Amino acid sequence: MPAAIVLINAEIGSEEEVFNEISKVEGIKEAYIVYGVYDIIAKIEAETMEKLKETIANKIRKLPKVRSTLTMIIVEGKEFKQ
């Protein structure tokens, strides 16, 4: 299943608002407000690569108060349980 990590910059002071909107986007599996260069990190999954790209381009990047994004397509992964 295609997946990506999306790093999101929000307008200053709107991080929580953008975070709440991100949580409503279909396919978002995890999201975090973070400190540093980016404000929010989200993990997204979709049934196809086309749906993944469409969600990122049309649902995340076009949210009000999202200034920019950096997308990293996941090639391989493993879940660790500790």
Protein Blocks (a to p, Z undefined) as FASTA:
>chain_A
ZZddddddddehilmmmmmmmmmpghiabdcddedjbfbdcddddfbfklmmmmmmmmmm
mpghiabdcddddfbdcdddZZ
